[in-house]
Amino acid sequence: MADLIVIEELQDYLVAQGIGNLPSAAPSTSVPRIYLKGRDGARLPEIPDETTTIVLSDTMLAPAASLAAFLEEAFVDVTVRSTSAGTAKLTHRAIRNLLHPNAAHGGRKQWTMGDLLVQYSTIWRGEQELPPPPGSADSRSDVRTYDRVASYRIGCARSSLVV
């Protein structure tokens, strides 16, 4: 049996919904690649072939406070780096509408994200701009990106994490 990991299922779900591609796909100016956060942080777009990247990071995994024995919550940061501020905002809007649709008061409930049954997903921290890294010491400091982050709370039954 394979264990399910929330951010991997989220990555597959966003790809299936047409939000982005897996990192193994060729860079594209129209569809961003979706990465899982590595040690080096959010990936820069590969200019000129790519204008936007999405990075998923599970910043905290914890039992749900009220149902600790039953539910586990993943707090996931979604970072969008883009060469256009508007594209970064619209990419976040598309993701937000999948995880916490406008019509879903209190978040989206009882839905399937890839192979994982999600009990609920809600906005944890609203979308906001990230400051540029101190010193901008990366090797591509001539590239100006607009970096924005939002966080979501994804609750699932602990039994759903094991297949």
Sequence and secondary structure as in RCSB ss.txt:
>XXXX:A:sequence
MADLIVIEELQDYLVAQGIGNLPSAAPSTSVPRIYLKGRDGARLPEIPDETTTIVLSDTMLAPAASLAAFLEEAF
VDVTVRSTSAGTAKLTHRAIRNLLHPNAAHGGRKQWTMGDLLVQYSTIWRGEQELPPPPGSADSRSDVRTYDRVA
SYRIGCARSSLVV
>XXXX:A:secstr
  B  HHHHHHHHHHHTTS B TTS   SSS EEEE BTTBS    TTT SEEEEEEEEEEEE STTTTTEEEEE
EEEEEEESSHHHHHHHHHHHHHHHS TT TTSEEEEEETTEEEEEEEEEEEEEE    GGG STTTT   EEEEE
EEEEEEEGGGGB 
